[in-house]
Structures are given as structure tokens and as C-alpha cells.
Amino acid sequence: MKSISLAIIATTTLLAATAPIMAADSDMTDEQIQSRFDVAFGLAVTSQYVSRGVPQSDGLAVQGYIEPSYGIFYIGVWASNVGPVIFNAPATLEVDLYAGVRPTFGNLTVDFGYAHYFYNNGFGNAGEFYLKPSYAFSDMFSAGAQVFYSVTANAFSYGEINATVSLPHNFAISAAVGTDFAGNTNWNAGASWTLKDTVTFDARVHGHTTAGTRIVGTVSVGSTLNTLLGR
């Protein structure tokens, strides 16, 4: 019941914040309104699904997402096959539903929202509030943090700091260090190359206090509706 109440409070807060913006939008032209609406989508194939340093698939994983947005507000769904036993019952599919706001203040972007994770075995379903601020110090360097608060456990569940360095010819290197509610530490570091702002090839090393170290390769394709329409 507490998780449902918290979700209702979050939804009410988002709606209250949206009201003045929607009122202002009523004075906008159809073209301006259309430009504020967008849909991001993508598909990825990875050698192993790893979350917070812990493997979630026995091997190859196929993942996809779709995220409609209007201005700073967004909702989305993300899905992936999973492999290991989760909460003593085998699961084969994870589906995440999420919603939030992503305002920008100059070089600072603050992403705040709620995500709920569903598994097809019915075990391990849980929800988290998240806060993901990031700051672009220059065209080449950006850094940020991520904090997750578990609705199910009513406690901190994960925190992370991360950084990305953009290199010439669409290359980039990035790294992150995080810790979970149990005090386990994880880290990852890798390099990526993006082709025409659409296809990204990523090679990454993941490490975890108890789950060990593994190398993961991922190929992803992503775009937005406005990009395809040339807006």
C-alpha cells in the first residue's frame, strides 16, 4: 500500500507541475506544439545484460525501448530478456515502466522520475524513485550522479557517480562507480563509437564486489520521431 501511495503522490505532483505549462501551451501554434512532442526509441543487442555490476542474462540479450515526451515530461517502457534465477524462480523477461521530468538549467540537466520493474515470473517486481543530475562542463567533458530510492524496501537502493569524455570522430570514453543498499561496490569503464548519431558500438568492463568482472559488448540503434521528420 505504501508503494501505491507514493506512486499516487508522485503522479499528482507531476500533474500539478504540468498544469501551468499546459495553460501556456494553449497559446502556442500547432507547429510549436508538434515540435515539443517527440518519441525516442531504440533497440540494442548486448553480449550480456548487466545491471549495477550484476549479470541479468546468461548470455546474449535483446533490449528495446520507446519513450514519448512533451517538453520536459516523458513516459516510457523498456524491455529485455533475462536469464538467471531471480528470487528463486526462473524469469525470462523484464519490462520496466517509467515516467518523469527532465528539465535543463543551462549546462545542468536534472532527471527525476519513477520506475517500476516487472518480471514474467511474478517475483522481484519492484519500484524506485530516481534522481539523475548531470552537468556538461565543456563540449568534451560531462559528469553526473544517479540515486535510486526503493519504494518496496522504503530505503536507499543504489547510488552512482559517472563521467564521459567525448573524443574526435564520434568516439567517447566513460566510467562509473556505484554502491547498493548492501554496501556492494560496482564499477564500469569503456569506450564507444557512434555512426551518424544513430548506431553506437560499445565495449565495456564491469566489476562487482561479489559478482566479479566481465567484458560486455553492445550494439545499439536509436533515434527520435522529430529527427526522422526533420524537425
C-alpha positions in Angstrom: 0.0 0.0 0.0 2.9 2.4 0.8 4.3 1.9 -2.7 0.9 2.7 -4.3 0.5 5.8 -2.1 4.0 7.0 -3.1 3.3 6.5 -6.7 0.0 8.4 -6.5 1.8 11.3 -4.7 4.4 11.4 -7.4 1.8 11.3 -10.2 -0.2 14.1 -8.5 3.0 16.2 -8.2 3.8 15.8 -11.8 0.3 16.7 -12.9 0.3 19.8 -10.7 3.6 20.9 -12.2 2.2 20.3 -15.7 -0.9 22.4 -15.3 0.7 25.9 -15.8 2.8 24.6 -18.7 -0.3 23.2 -20.4 -2.1 26.5 -19.9 0.8 28.3 -21.6 0.8 25.8 -24.4 -2.8 26.7 -25.2 -1.4 29.9 -26.7 1.1 28.1 -28.9 0.6 27.4 -32.6 0.1 23.8 -33.8 3.6 23.8 -35.2 5.1 24.8 -31.9 3.1 22.2 -30.0 4.2 19.5 -32.5 7.8 20.5 -32.0 7.5 20.0 -28.3 6.2 16.4 -28.7 8.6 13.7 -29.6 9.1 10.0 -29.4 12.5 8.4 -28.7 13.0 4.7 -29.5 15.8 2.3 -29.7 17.0 -1.3 -30.0 20.1 -3.0 -28.6 21.9 -6.3 -28.7 24.4 -7.0 -25.9 26.6 -9.9 -25.1 25.3 -9.9 -21.6 22.7 -7.8 -19.7 24.5 -6.3 -16.7 22.7 -4.1 -14.2 24.7 -2.3 -11.4 27.5 -4.8 -12.0 25.4 -7.9 -11.6 24.6 -10.1 -14.7 20.9 -10.4 -15.5 21.2 -12.7 -18.5 23.1 -15.9 -19.1 24.4 -14.6 -22.4 23.1 -12.6 -25.3 20.3 -10.1 -24.5 18.0 -8.1 -26.9 16.6 -4.9 -25.5 14.3 -2.2 -26.7 12.6 1.0 -25.5 10.1 3.6 -26.6 9.8 7.0 -24.8 7.1 9.6 -25.8 7.8 13.1 -24.4 6.3 16.5 -24.3 8.7 19.3 -23.3 10.4 18.2 -20.1 7.8 15.4 -19.4 8.2 11.8 -20.5 6.9 8.3 -20.1 8.5 5.1 -21.4 8.7 1.4 -21.5 11.9 -0.7 -21.7 12.3 -4.5 -22.0 14.9 -7.2 -22.1 15.2 -10.9 -21.9 16.8 -12.1 -18.6 18.3 -15.4 -17.6 19.5 -16.1 -14.1 17.1 -17.2 -11.3 15.5 -14.2 -9.7 14.1 -14.6 -6.2 14.3 -18.4 -6.5 12.0 -18.5 -9.6 13.2 -18.5 -13.2 12.3 -15.4 -15.2 12.8 -14.9 -18.9 11.5 -11.3 -19.4 11.9 -7.9 -17.7 9.7 -5.0 -18.5 10.2 -1.6 -17.0 7.6 1.2 -17.0 8.8 4.7 -16.1 7.8 8.4 -16.1 9.4 11.6 -15.1 10.6 15.2 -15.8 13.9 16.2 -17.4 14.4 20.0 -17.1 17.6 21.8 -18.2 19.1 24.8 -16.5 22.0 25.9 -18.7 24.6 23.1 -18.7 22.7 21.3 -15.9 20.1 18.6 -16.6 18.1 17.1 -13.8 16.2 13.9 -14.5 13.6 12.9 -11.8 11.1 10.1 -12.0 9.7 6.8 -11.0 10.3 3.3 -12.5 8.6 0.0 -11.8 10.2 -3.3 -12.8 8.2 -6.3 -13.8 9.3 -9.9 -14.3 7.2 -12.5 -16.1 7.6 -15.0 -13.2 5.9 -12.5 -10.8 8.9 -12.4 -8.4 11.1 -9.4 -7.9 8.6 -6.8 -9.1 9.7 -3.5 -7.5 9.6 0.2 -7.9 12.1 3.0 -7.4 12.2 6.8 -7.4 15.3 8.1 -9.1 17.2 11.4 -9.4 19.9 11.8 -12.2 21.6 15.2 -12.4 24.3 15.7 -15.0 26.4 18.7 -15.9 28.3 19.5 -19.1 31.5 21.2 -18.1 32.5 21.6 -21.7 31.8 20.1 -25.2 34.2 17.3 -24.3 33.5 16.5 -20.6 30.4 15.8 -18.6 29.7 14.2 -15.3 26.7 13.2 -13.2 25.2 11.1 -10.5 22.3 8.7 -10.0 20.4 8.0 -6.8 17.6 5.4 -6.5 15.2 5.0 -3.6 13.3 1.7 -3.3 9.6 2.0 -2.9 9.3 -1.6 -1.9 12.0 -1.5 0.8 11.4 2.2 1.7 15.2 2.7 1.7 18.2 3.8 -0.4 18.8 1.1 -3.1 21.6 2.4 -5.3 23.9 5.4 -5.9 26.4 6.2 -8.6 28.7 8.8 -10.0 29.7 8.8 -13.6 31.7 10.8 -16.3 32.0 10.9 -20.0 34.8 12.3 -22.2 33.8 12.9 -25.9 36.6 12.4 -28.4 37.1 13.4 -32.0 35.4 11.3 -34.8 32.4 10.4 -32.6 34.4 8.3 -30.1 33.9 8.6 -26.3 35.2 7.0 -23.1 33.1 6.8 -20.0 33.2 5.3 -16.5 31.0 4.9 -13.4 31.3 3.8 -9.7 28.3 2.8 -7.7 27.2 1.2 -4.4 24.0 -0.6 -3.4 22.0 -0.9 -0.2 24.0 -3.9 0.9 27.3 -2.0 0.6 28.4 -3.8 -2.6 30.6 -1.7 -4.9 30.5 -1.9 -8.7 32.2 0.0 -11.5 32.4 0.0 -15.2 34.6 1.7 -17.8 34.5 1.5 -21.6 34.7 3.2 -25.0 32.1 3.8 -27.7 31.8 4.9 -31.2 28.7 6.4 -32.8 27.9 6.3 -36.5 25.7 9.1 -37.9 24.2 9.8 -34.4 22.2 6.6 -34.7 24.3 3.4 -34.3 26.6 3.0 -31.3 29.2 0.3 -30.7 30.2 0.0 -27.0 32.9 -2.2 -25.3 32.8 -2.1 -21.5 34.4 -3.8 -18.5 32.1 -4.3 -15.5 33.3 -5.1 -12.0 31.4 -6.0 -8.8 32.3 -6.9 -5.2 30.7 -10.3 -5.3 29.7 -10.8 -9.0 33.3 -10.5 -10.3 34.5 -8.9 -13.6 33.2 -9.3 -17.1 33.6 -7.7 -20.5 30.4 -6.7 -22.4 30.0 -5.6 -26.0 26.8 -3.8 -27.2 25.5 -2.6 -30.5 22.5 -0.2 -30.2 20.4 1.8 -32.7 18.4 4.8 -31.6 16.6 7.9 -32.9 13.6 10.1 -32.4 10.4 10.9 -34.3 11.4 14.5 -34.8 14.8 13.5 -36.2 13.1 11.3 -38.7 10.6 14.0 -39.7 13.4 16.6 -40.0 12.1 18.9 -37.3 
